[in-house]
Amino acid sequence: MPNELALHSVSYAGLWGQAFLTVEDFVAKAAELGFDGVMLMAKRPHLSILDYGTSRRAALRDQLQRANVKPVCLAGYTNFTADLEHSEIPHREFQIQHVTALAELARDIGCPLVRIFTGYEHSAASFSPQWKLVVDAIRECCRRAAEFGVTIGVQNHHDLAVGFESHADLIANVGEPNCKALFDAWAPALHGVDIAAAARKLGPMTVHTTIANYVLRPRYRYDSALVNYTPQLPAIQAVPMQDGFIDYRGFLAALRTAGFTGSIAYEMCSQLRDGGDMKTLDSYARQFLEYMR
């Protein structure tokens, strides 16, 4: 069975100077381009719980059905270790409540999956307490999301559990049946690990992956005392799928061999090499479909 191919609405949210579309116009765009589904950014200027009440949710669900475009994932934004230096502020409760509200929103528009992040390591606490905090918060998110029939997907993005071995450990530690991996190739590729081996390990627990491809651009800082340049970490720049350094053929083949049958979303979540006008965004999206099919 072929994987459903989706387009992430962050690509048309204008966040890096790109062309902007509303959620509704984005859904129409995804249908026009030929995508099976959409991944919807769950914050302003797109699908914010502050802006989408009962009537707008119903209208969006109707539009998705008419367009024959499936909402495969609602992309939440969390950081469970935020502001640890001020323990009197209930940030974990705020975020658990937010994820619960996203699960309700997902149910209302016919979406089975909510994406979350873990946390950035914080200097106010050592590693082990932060790990436990994140595991406990995600476990509660999962239990509350289960009331709406929604799966919680943990993406390997933030510091905690971003390594593929730790990502697998995290899912096991949470221990809830509706806690799954949203495992992407981007992070392990930048870490320099074998992304096919990582995919084989995470494949059985992965229900969705978000992909984009990049080139590495060297950076240097001038040192006047030495009249020379000191190498810096390279920057990454988004390019069409076939032009980047990440071996997605190997990654996706390993994922599928390990049992992955979930959805695949394409995102343009950074500045693009060729600019951010509508023509370029559409061209990159079409090239993704050609690459995958």
C-alpha positions in Angstrom: 0.0 0.0 0.0 1.5 3.4 -1.0 2.2 5.9 1.8 -0.1 9.0 1.8 1.8 12.0 0.6 0.9 15.3 2.4 2.0 18.9 2.3 2.8 20.8 5.5 1.0 24.1 5.7 4.1 25.7 7.4 5.4 25.8 3.8 2.9 28.5 2.9 2.7 30.3 6.3 5.1 33.1 5.3 7.4 32.5 8.3 10.7 32.9 6.4 9.5 35.5 4.0 7.7 33.0 1.7 4.4 33.6 0.1 1.5 33.3 2.4 -1.8 31.4 2.1 -4.6 31.1 4.7 -5.5 27.6 5.9 -8.4 27.4 3.5 -6.4 28.6 0.5 -3.6 26.2 1.5 -6.0 23.2 1.4 -7.1 24.3 -2.0 -3.5 24.6 -3.1 -2.6 21.1 -1.8 -5.6 19.6 -3.7 -4.6 21.5 -6.9 -1.0 20.3 -6.7 -2.2 16.6 -6.3 -1.3 15.8 -2.7 -3.2 13.1 -0.8 -3.3 15.0 2.4 -2.2 17.9 4.5 -0.3 18.5 7.7 -1.7 21.6 9.4 0.4 24.0 11.5 -1.5 24.4 14.7 -0.6 28.0 15.6 -1.1 31.4 14.1 -1.2 32.4 11.3 -2.7 29.0 10.5 -4.8 26.6 12.6 -4.8 28.2 16.0 -7.3 26.9 18.7 -7.9 30.6 19.5 -9.3 31.2 16.0 -11.0 28.0 15.1 -14.2 27.4 17.1 -17.0 25.0 16.3 -18.3 26.6 13.1 -14.8 27.1 11.5 -13.8 23.6 12.4 -16.9 22.2 10.7 -16.4 24.4 7.7 -12.7 23.2 7.4 -13.7 19.6 7.8 -16.3 20.0 5.0 -13.7 21.7 2.7 -11.2 18.9 3.3 -13.8 16.3 2.4 -14.9 18.1 -0.7 -11.3 18.5 -1.8 -10.6 14.8 -1.1 -7.6 15.9 1.0 -7.0 14.0 4.2 -5.8 15.9 7.4 -3.0 13.4 8.3 -1.4 15.4 11.2 -2.0 18.5 13.3 1.4 20.0 14.0 1.6 21.2 17.6 4.5 23.2 19.1 5.6 22.3 22.6 8.7 22.8 24.8 8.0 21.0 28.1 11.2 22.3 29.7 10.4 25.9 29.1 11.1 28.4 31.9 12.4 25.9 34.4 14.0 28.8 36.4 10.5 29.9 37.4 9.0 26.8 38.9 6.0 28.7 40.4 4.6 29.1 36.8 2.8 25.9 35.7 4.2 25.7 32.2 3.8 21.9 32.0 0.1 22.3 32.9 -0.3 25.0 30.3 1.2 22.8 27.6 -0.6 19.6 28.5 -3.9 21.6 28.4 -2.9 23.0 25.0 -2.1 19.5 23.6 -5.5 18.3 25.0 -7.2 21.1 23.1 -5.3 20.2 20.0 -6.5 16.6 20.3 -10.1 17.9 20.5 -9.5 20.1 17.4 -7.9 17.2 15.6 -11.0 15.0 16.3 -13.3 17.8 15.1 -11.7 18.1 11.7 -11.2 14.3 11.2 -7.4 14.2 11.9 -6.0 11.1 13.8 -2.6 12.5 14.9 -1.2 15.4 16.9 2.5 16.2 16.6 4.4 17.4 19.6 8.1 18.2 20.5 9.9 17.3 23.7 12.0 20.1 25.2 15.2 22.0 24.9 17.8 21.2 27.6 17.6 23.9 30.2 20.5 25.1 32.4 18.2 25.4 35.4 18.1 21.6 35.9 20.3 18.5 35.3 19.5 16.0 32.5 17.7 13.3 34.5 14.9 15.5 36.0 14.3 17.1 32.6 14.0 13.7 31.0 11.5 12.6 33.7 9.5 15.8 33.4 9.2 15.4 29.6 8.2 11.7 29.9 5.6 12.4 32.5 4.1 15.4 30.5 3.9 13.3 27.3 2.3 10.4 29.1 -0.4 12.7 30.5 -0.9 14.2 27.0 -1.4 10.8 25.5 -3.9 9.7 28.1 -5.9 12.9 27.6 -5.7 12.7 23.8 -6.9 9.1 24.0 -10.3 10.4 25.1 -10.7 11.9 21.6 -9.3 8.9 19.8 -6.2 10.8 18.8 -2.6 9.6 18.7 0.3 11.7 20.0 3.4 11.7 17.7 6.7 12.8 19.1 9.0 14.4 16.5 12.8 14.2 16.9 13.4 17.9 16.9 14.2 19.4 20.3 17.3 18.5 22.4 15.8 15.8 24.6 15.5 12.5 22.8 16.7 13.9 19.5 19.2 11.1 19.1 17.5 8.1 17.5 18.4 5.7 20.3 17.0 8.1 22.9 13.9 8.7 20.8 13.2 5.0 20.9 13.8 5.0 24.7 11.4 7.9 25.2 8.5 6.2 23.4 9.1 3.1 25.5 9.4 5.2 28.7 6.1 6.9 28.0 4.5 3.5 27.5 1.1 4.6 26.2 -0.4 2.8 23.2 -1.2 6.0 21.5 2.3 7.4 21.8 4.2 7.0 18.6 7.3 8.3 16.8 7.2 11.0 14.1 10.7 10.1 13.0 12.5 12.4 10.5 15.8 11.9 8.7 16.9 15.5 9.1 18.2 15.3 12.6 20.2 12.0 12.3 21.6 13.1 9.0 23.0 16.2 10.6 24.3 14.1 13.5 26.3 12.1 11.0 24.8 8.7 11.9 23.6 5.9 9.6 20.1 7.1 8.8 19.1 3.8 7.4 20.1 2.0 10.6 18.2 4.7 12.6 15.1 4.1 10.4 15.2 0.4 10.9 15.2 0.9 14.7 12.4 3.5 14.7 10.4 2.1 11.8 8.1 -0.2 13.9 7.0 2.7 16.1 6.8 5.5 13.5 3.4 6.6 12.1 4.4 9.7 10.2 7.6 11.3 8.9 8.1 14.9 7.7 10.8 15.4 5.1 12.7 18.1 3.2 16.2 18.2 1.7 19.1 20.5 2.1 22.6 21.5 1.0 25.4 22.4 3.4 26.9 25.9 3.0 30.3 26.4 4.6 30.7 29.3 7.0 33.8 31.1 8.1 34.7 33.9 10.6 37.6 36.2 9.8 40.4 36.3 12.4 42.4 39.6 11.8 45.2 38.5 14.1 45.9 35.5 11.9 44.8 37.2 8.6 42.8 34.0 8.0 39.4 32.4 8.5 38.2 30.1 11.2 35.7 27.4 10.0 32.2 27.6 11.6 29.4 25.1 11.6 27.9 25.0 8.1 24.5 26.5 7.4 21.8 24.4 5.8 19.7 25.6 3.0 16.5 24.0 1.6 16.6 22.7 -2.0 14.4 20.4 -4.1 14.4 16.8 -3.0 16.7 15.5 -5.7 19.4 18.2 -5.0 20.0 17.7 -1.2 22.5 15.6 0.7 20.0 13.5 2.7 19.6 10.0 1.2 15.8 9.7 1.4 15.7 6.7 -0.9 17.7 4.7 1.6 15.9 6.2 4.6 12.4 5.6 3.4 13.3 2.1 2.1 14.6 1.2 5.6 11.5 2.7 7.3 9.2 0.6 5.1 11.3 -2.6 5.6 10.9 -2.1 9.3 7.1 -1.9 9.0 6.3 1.8 8.5 3.1 2.3 6.5 2.2 5.9 7.7 2.0 9.2 6.0 4.8 11.3 4.6 4.7 15.1 4.6 6.8 17.6 2.7 7.8 20.8 4.3 9.5 24.0 3.3 10.4 25.1 6.8 13.3 27.4 6.2 14.6 29.8 3.6 14.7 28.2 0.1 17.8 28.4 -2.1 15.6 29.7 -5.0 13.6 32.3 -3.1 10.1 32.2 -1.5 7.6 33.4 -4.1 4.5 31.3 -4.9 6.0 30.0 -8.1 9.1 28.6 -6.3 7.0 27.0 -3.4 4.7 25.3 -6.0 7.7 24.1 -8.0 9.4 22.6 -4.9 6.1 20.9 -3.9 5.6 19.4 -7.4 9.2 18.2 -7.5 8.6 16.4 -4.2 5.7 14.5 -5.7 7.7 13.6 -8.8 10.6 12.4 -6.6 8.3 10.3 -4.4 6.2 8.8 -7.2 
